Amino acid sequence: MKSGKVNRVPGNTEHILSQTFFMNKNVEEFQYLLQKEKLDEVSASNEPNTSFNIFMDTFRYYFNTAFPVKVTYVKESIVNKWITKGIIVSRNKLKLPHKIKRSTKLPMESLKYIQNYQLIYRKVIKEAKRRETDRLILSAENKNKALWK
């Protein structure tokens, strides 16, 4: 199990991800550290706020020791703008026949239908990618640089 916090920098495609991992070995280490700690200072104080602050400082120290925060830099993924709602619907419609085709023996007529649908689906994807690439090239200021992206 992990807990994380994302810090985004405006105008940057990279963001910082701070994560704390709560693995079994970390939990065991944390329990061991707390059991080893003597809380004489907490019980010796007559002031409740002071006792609480001493306890929380100790608890926080061992928590940060057992569950360190790991910082990673993550690049944002590029959004594929060529994927349309129609392509998503076709993909979802194609999943079931594909599973049936792989798991059972179908008549030749059904196999032809599925293969034809797959062929059309691949052509639609190629055309959508081609159109998106053309759009990017036409809208780019430096067309040569856009061709190599």
Secondary structure, DSSP 8 states (H G I E B T S, - for coil): -EEEEEE--TT-SEEEEEEEE--HHHHHHHHHHHHH---HHHHH-S-HHHHHHHHHHHHHHHHHHHS-EEEEEEE-----TT--HHHHHHHHHHHHHHHHHHHS---HHHHHHHHHHHHHHHHHHHHHHHHHHHHHHHH-SSHHHHHT-
